[in-house]
């Protein structure tokens, strides 16, 4: 059995950021990250479109609002120290009709309350910023940005490995967790690790890890988000970041346009049920995982309540013309021939037994185990602050 102080399950941006913050606060701690894949950040982090979010959408005082605001600042500081490229390019949130104006106003007021630099702008001003957008009014958020989170992960991993006693172990899948006195033992397919504190940052499998020691409050439902890339000759249609007014009933931001740090322009995503937790394609099916979803009463209640919206998302998944129609609400000039398929991502979304989509981050403590139970967008932007928060939880409980 291998001895360590802190065991972190999951080598995505949250696991790495948490390890980095533990290491900065107390370099004497021995930290072990366990990652089931052969490389780090292969799932949600590796399929991230790379936006530095501002916190404009989130309910004031929520974990998303607080961690996004502080996390964005920490992320920018980290990138400046480490020489990692990022760009503050700005974004617009666009109302295309009168019906969307009340929600646009609500988002604007939330942004102001959360301390976001944002401005309500006219159609004329909008066209100066994004000349090809169709909208009657918009919020301009000049402090939004773009970044490559994979580069951030590589640098976080480097800094963690630099400290003596730390290790990042890939290709080891966690198969069990148990407590022995005041210690916790994590069993993998290859070894066992004993530590003082365990942090669960397992993303798409966070509820599975949680269930090894307690009953999860919510179940992770995987939603696949599908994207297209705009062909280079049509890049002029989108200068920076263009978002619709989101449906307030869903924790998804709607199909939008994203200029990425590598110069490509991505549009999407939709949000459809993935038939596997790592179901990045329509053909990827895990019958056991799918049956667990379809038999979960929380998902059945969710599906019953929002079956029309769900059917629309599924239709856009199988029909490119329908996907293009959604894009044309924002940029009427976009055509199907302007788009080429891009890799999809899968979002880990916690759903409560009553069918409610959990809209905020959820971090729970069970003795010397800390479970990150729900950390969808803007978790990448917020990662360094979430990591700091986890270190504080551990410090309050164990004096580290």
N, C-alpha and C positions, 0 to 999 in steps of 0.2 A: 504494500500500500504506500502510495506516494504522499508525502506530507507537504502541506502548503498552508497559507493563511486565508487567502481569498480565492474561492472557486467561482469563475464566471462561465456560465453556459451560453454559448452563442458568440460567434466571431464576426458579427455585423457591426455597423457603426455604433450601436448602443453598447454592445459588449466591450468594444475597443475603447470607447469614450469613458466608460465606467472604470475600466482597468487603468486608463491614463490618469484619471482623477484620483483614484486610490494611490497610484504610484507617486503622483505629485505631492499629495498631502502627507504621505508617509512612505518614503523610499525604502524603509526597512521591511515593509510588508512583502511577503512572497505571494505573487499573484499568478494564478494559472487560468488561462482561457481554454475552454474545450469547444472545439468546432467539429461538427460531424462531416463536413465536406473537406475535400483535399486542399481547398483554398479558402481564404477569408472573404466575407462579404459577397457570397454567391447568390443570395436570394433578394430580399426586399431592398437592401442597400445597393446591390449590384444592378438592379433594374430601376433605379431611381432616375428621374429626369433631370435632377440637379438644380432645383430651385431653392434659393435662400428666401424662405418665407418671412413675412413681417409680423404675423399675428393679427392681421386685420379682421379675420373672420370670426374669431373665437370669443366666447362669452367672457366678459371681463371678470378677472379673478380665477378663472379656470386654470387647470394645470397646463393646458395647451397655450393659453394666452401668456401666462407668466413665463413658462419655459421657452416658448418661441421667442419672446422679446429678449430675454436674457441670453438664451442660447445663440441667437443670431449674432449678438455682440461678441460672445465668447468665440464663436466660429470664425468671425472676421479677424479677431485678434490672433487666433491660432494660425490662420492662413498667412497673416502678415508676418508673424514670427518665423514661420516655416517656409516662406516663399512659395506658397501654393496659390495658383492663379484663381481669382474669382472676379466677378464684375457686378457692380451695382448699376443695373440697366433700367430698372423701373418696370412697372406693369400697369395695365388698365383692366378694370372690371367693368364690363359693358352691359348696359340695359338696352335691349333692342325694341322694347315696346313699353307702353304706359303701365301694364300690369306688373312689370318687374321693378318699378320705381320704389315702392315701399320697402322691398327687401334690400335694394341698393342703398336706400337711406339708412336702414338698420345696420348694414355692414359699415357704412361710413361712420355712424355714431359709435359703433363698437371700436372701430379703428382709432377714433379720436380718444375714446376712454382708455384704450390700451396704450396710448402714447405713440401711435404710428403716424409718421409724416405722410398725410394723405390729403387729397383735395378733390372736391366734387367739381367736375368740369362739364362744359357744354359740348354739344355735338361739334361745333366749330373747333374748339380746342382739342377734342379727341382726334379729329382728322389731321391736325397738325402733328400729333404724336404718332398715330397709326393711320395713314392716309387711306387704307383699303378696308377699314372696319366700318360695318353698318351698325350704328347705335344712335340713340337719341340723347343719351347722357351716360356719364361714366365716372368712376373713381380713378384718379391717377395716384399711384403709389410709387413715388420716385425711389424709395429706399429698397425695393425688392431687387433681388440679384440672382445670379447663376453661378454654379460651382460644379466641380467634379468630385462627388463624395467618395469615389474609389481612391482618388489621390489622398484625400483626407484620411481614409482608412489605412492606406499604406504607411503614411507618416505616423499615425497613432500607434500602429503595430511596431514600427521602428523604435519609437520612444519607450514603449512598454518593454520591449526586448532588451533595451539598453541597461535597464536596472537589474542588478544582480539578484538572482533568485526567482525572477519572473520567467514564465514560459507560455508559449502559445502552441497548443497541441491540436493539429488538424487530423482528420480522418478517424476521429473517435466519437462515436455516438453514445449519448447517455442512455443507459438502460434502467437505472434505478437510483433513488436517493433515499437515504435513511439517516436518522439522528442517533448518535452515540454520546450520551451525556450532553455536554455543551458543545460538542463538535458535530459536523455534518460530513457524511461519506457519500461521495458520488461514484457510482459504478458506470463504467463504459463497456463497450464491446471488447476492449483490450486490457483495461487496468482499473484500479480504484484510486481515488484521491480523497484525502481527509483534510478538512480545513475548519477554520473557525466560523467563516461566513460563506454562504452560497448566494449568488445573484443569478437569477433566471432571466436571461435576455434572448430567449430562444425564438422570438418572433412568431413565425407560422406555427410553431409547436410549443408556444409558451404555456398554453393550457394543459398540454400533455405533461410537461415537466411539473407544473403546479400540482397536477393530480397525483403525483408520486408521493406527496406529503399532506395534501388537503384537497377538499372539494373546490374546484374553481368556481368563482362567482359567475363567470360567463364562459361561453364556448367560442373558440376561434372559428369563424367561417371564412374560407378563402374566396376572395373576389378577384377575378382576372381583369386586368386593365389592358386593353389592346390599343396599339398606337400605329400611326403612319408617319413617315417622313415626307416632307415636301421636297420635291426635286429641286436641285440647285438653281435652275433657271427661273423658278418661281419664288425664290427666297425674298424677293422684294415685297411680297404680300404681307410679310410679318417682320417688323423691326425688332421687337423684343418679346414681351410676355402679354398675351391677350387672353383674358378669362371671361366667361359668361357670369351672369348673376346665378348663383347656385340655388338648387331647391333646398329650402330651409329644413325639410323633413329628412334629408340625407346628409351624412358626413362626407360626401364626395363633392368635388368642386366643379364637376361637369366637364364636357369636352372642351379643351382649350389649346392654345398655341404656345409653344415654348421654344425660344431660341436658346440653344445649349452652348456651353462654354467651348465646345469643339467646332462651333459654327453651323452645325446642322439645326434644322427646325423640325420639331416634333409636334404632332397634333393627336389629341386623345387625352385621357383614356375614357372608354366606356367602363361599365362595372357589371360584369356578369359572374354568376356562380362558377367557380372553377371546380372541375370534377376530381381534383386532387389538391392537396395543400401546396404542392409544387407543380400545379397544372398550368404550365406556361403556354400550352397549345390546346386546341379543342380536342385533340385526339388523346391527350394524356388523361387517363382515368385510373383512379385508385378505388376499387370497389369497396374496400373496407372504409376508407375515409369518406367516400360519397355516401355510403349507407349510414354512417354516423351523423352526417349533416342532415340527411333526409328523415332520420328518425328523431332528430332533436326538436322538442316542442317549441323552443325559441325560434328556430328557423321556420317551422311550419306557420307559426303566428305571423312572422315577418313576411313570408311569401304570400300569405292570405291577404294581409293588409295592403301590400304594395305590388300585387300581381300585375297590374297594368304597367307600372313603371318597369318592373322586372322584365315583362314581355318586350317592352320597347328596347331595353338594353340588349336583350338577346337577339332581337331582330337586327339591330345595328351591328351585332357581332357577325352575323351570317350574311348581311347584305351591305356591301360597300356603298351602294347608292344612298342607303338610309344613313350611314355614317357620314357621308359627304353632306347630306342635307342638314345634319346637325352642325357641321362646320360652317356651312353657308349662312347660318343665322348670324355668324360673326363676320365672316369674310365671303360675301356673295360671289366673288370672282373665282374662288377655289373650285377646281374640277377634279373628277375622279382620276383623270390621267395625270394630274399634278402630284399624285400620292404614290408612294411605294411602301410596302409592308415593313414594319419595324418590330423588334422583339417586344413581347408583352411582359408585364409584371404581374405579380400576385400580391394583393394586399391582405394582411391579417386583420380582420375586423371582428372584434368581440361583440357577441350578441347575447343579450340577457335571456333568461328562461321565459320572460314575458313577451319576447319578440322585439324588445327595444335595442336599437343599434347604440352601442356605448359610444358617446360622442367625445368623451374626454380621455386623456391618459388615465391609466389605472395602475398604480404601483402599490402592492400589498406586502406587509411584513408578517411572517409567521416565525417568531423566535429569531433564530439566526439565519433564516432564509428570507430573501427579498425577491419577490416575483414581479417582473414587469409584465402585467397581464394584458394591457392594451396600449400599443404605441404605434398607431398609424401616423400618417402625415399630420403635423410637421415634425415628426420625431427626428429626422436626419438633421434638420436645422437646429433642433432643440437638444441634440445628443449630448453636447458637453455640459449643458446645464442639468439635464436629467442625470447624467453621471455624477455631477456634483451633489445633487439632491440625494442620490442613493448613498454616496459616501457619508453625507450628513446623517441619514437614517442609521447607518451602521455605527457611526461615531456616537450618536446619542444612546444607542443600545449597548454598545460594547466598549466604549471609551477608546476607540482606535483613532 
